[in-house]
């Protein structure tokens, strides 16, 4: 590990890691950019978990959010919109085919969930493709923001869940 100067929370290498992680959200790329060996970068969880690195990532993230005037509630609202959107908000279908709703009739909340719309025109007609944002990815983001989940060494998201099992009361035969 690089040397820390007196009063610094992180070494230069850890600073580079934190900045690269904030830019890419990829722990492995951040570790490689900071100069760690590929074998260390393959499992960067130990670097990422260091208290000084965590504080630096948080501080850098806050700086960025202030610059773009983006608040957690904005992100959570968009995430909520993605999670609550349904295909029936965007299109209807029946025996005659699929019918897209006019974009001007879609609510802002529904539009948040639409990732892309592409149209292909050909001599024989054409096609239209509507892609929605992933509900699974939105749920992972919301869980991380609410600190219900955290990335592990491989970058996958794990969720800590507490389950209380209460035995079912047997009905008495009277």
N, C-alpha and C positions, 0 to 999 in steps of 0.2 A: 504494500500500500504506500502511496506517496506521502511525503512528510507534510504535516500541517504546520503552518506558522502559528506562533502564539496568538491566541484570541480567535483563530479561524475555526469554524465548525467542520469544514470539509477540506480535503486536499485538493490540489489542482485537478487531479484525475477524477475525483468524485464530483467536482464542479462541472467538468466537461460531461460526465455521465448524466448529471441532473439536467443540464441544459439540453442535451440530446434527447433524453427521455421525455422532457416536456414538449419538445418539438415533434417527436415521432410516436410517443407512447409505446415504444418497442424496447424492452429492457435489453434484449440481446444486441440490437443495433447500437444502443447507447453504450453498452459495455465495450463493444469493439471500437467505437469511435473514440472512447476515452483511453484506449490503448491496452485494455486487458487482453490476455491471451484467449484464443478461440475456445480453449477448454474451460476457462473461467466464464467467458461470455455465454457459453452454452447453458449454464445454470446461474443466471445473474441475481437470483433472489437474495443471496447474502449481501451483495453490494446494495441492492435496492432497499433492504430492510434496515440498513444502518441509520440510527437516529438522525445524525447530521445530514445525511443524504435525503431522508424523508422531509426534514425541515426545509432543506434547500429546494426540493421539488415543489413543496407547498408554497414557499415564498415566490418562486418563479411563476408558478401557475396563477397566483393572486396578482402579480404584476401584469401578466398578460390579460387577465380578465378585466383589470382596471383600465388598461389601454383601450380595449374594445368595448368597454362598458357592458360587459356580459356578466350577468349574475346567475348564480346557481338556480334560482327560481325560474329564469328564462329557459334554461336547459331542461329542467325538470318538467316545465309546462309542455315543451315540444316533445319530450320523451313520453309524457302522459298522452299527448295527442296521437303519437304513433301507436302506443299500446291500445288505445281505445278505438282507433279507426277500423272500419270493416270494409271489405270489398264492395258490399252493397251500398256504401256511401259514394263510390266512384262509378260503379257500373251495375247494370241489371242484366239478367239473361233469362231467356225463355226458349221455346222450340225454334223460334225464328233466328236466334243468335244472341250475341252479346251487344249491349247498347251502352256506350259510354255516356255519362252525364256531362253536360256542358261545364267546363271549368268555372265559368262565371256563376254557376249555381252551387259550387262546392264551398263549404264553410272554410274559414282560415284554419281551423283545427284539422279538417280533413286534408287540406292542401299541405300541411306540415308533414303528413304521412306519405305523400307522393314523392318518390325519389326521382323518377324520370318518366317522360312520355316521348316515344319515338314513333314516327310514321314512315312506312316504306310504300312508295307508289311504284307500281309496275304496270305493264301493258295489260295484264290480266286482272287488275284491280289494285291490290295492295293490302297492307296490314297495319295494325296499330298495336303498340306494346305499351302497357302501363306497368311500371315497377313501383312497389311500395317499399318503404324502409323495413328492415327486419325487426319484428317484434322481439325476438330473442336478444338481439344486440341492444335494442332500446331498454329491455328489462335488465340486462347486465350493466349498462351505463347507469340506470337509475339506482340499482343496488349498490354500485360502487360509490355513487355520489352520496347516497344515504348511509354509507359506511356499513352496509349489510354484506358486502362482498369485497374481496381483495384479490389482486393477481398473485399467482403462485410462481415458483421458479421458472416454469416454462411459459409464463405469460397467460396461461388459462385462468379464468376467473373461478374462484371458489366462494361458496356462500355458507356462512355459519348459520345453522338453523337450530333453534331449540324446540324440541318436541316434548310435550307433556302428555303422557299416555294415562288415561283414566280408565280403570277397568269398568266394563259394562256391568251394571247391577242386574243380576238375574231376577226376573220377575217371579214372585212367589205364586205358586199355584194354590189358590184358595178356593 
